[in-house]
């Protein structure tokens, strides 16, 4: 949904996943379609949910949204049906990358700016885990991306995410499959050449 005038636009996006191939009898809602916290059998899962505003000075948004890391990881993640997200690190620890901020980041604030062929993004995550001794008031993860999109179909970029509030030992401090460790870092470089009937990326 979008409402705009000549210079400003307010927008919102909501996306859910529906499990259609099992015989589940209960309707449940889960926060993570990765199924890392025992939610593999949920009928509906939240994928994206965000709101924001576009201005002449950039775009601001908040919610569960594709991260700047995914801006680069998406070059290859969405090209294979099964293993792309795991291989790129976007969907890690059995999740959709929400806790680590690398995929569909949970409770994330983002700023994005496009200048000509260049695109810049910055992200702060604001998770709330009272059991975490390293909990930050803001910026639980920080990261950003820088991309180039050429008219010839060539795109290239780099992205970085750092976890600032993870558990010192995820195996004892939290569920190992969903909790990032304190100081976890991810850096990704990507390049893609896309034509009408041809795509190569890495």
Helices and strands as residue ranges (DSSP letters): E 2-4, E 9-18, E 29-30, E 44-55, E 58-66, H 68-77, H 84-88, E 104-115, E 118-125, E 141-149, E 154-163, H 170-173, E 185-194, E 199-201
